[in-house]
Amino acid sequence: QAQLVESGGGLVQPGGSLRLSCAASGSIFSINAMGWYRQAPGKQRELVASITVKGSTNYADSVKGRFTISRDNAKNTLNLQMNSLKPEDTAVYYCNVLLFLRAWGQGTQVTVSS
């Protein structure tokens, strides 16, 4: 059984919005800070946003003010609301534990293009 399953990606025009979701196993979600990561072609995977169990958030400078990370502890879901999308946001987006990473899921492709 997959422990981390991302969804919600797609093709969007610059300036548009997408909302990504991550379904996680309760065994890892309930006690861990979580993060959204992304990997663009030819680039290293980077941490985009993180959130603690209590809801404290942090963002990479590149997405600050445009992305919002949230979590629903009751549903074991992690979300990423992405607004004002730019072509440079194009990447495969993954969710995972913030520290002591688990196996990566398949990710969800986000493509920002006209």
Buried (B, 14 or more C-beta within 10 A) or exposed (E): EEBBBBBBBEEBEEEBEBBBBBBBBEEBBEEBBBBBBBBBEEEEBBBBBBBEEEEEBBBBEEBEEBBBBBBEBEEBBBBBBBBEBBEEBBBBBBBBBBEEEBEBBEBBEBBBEE
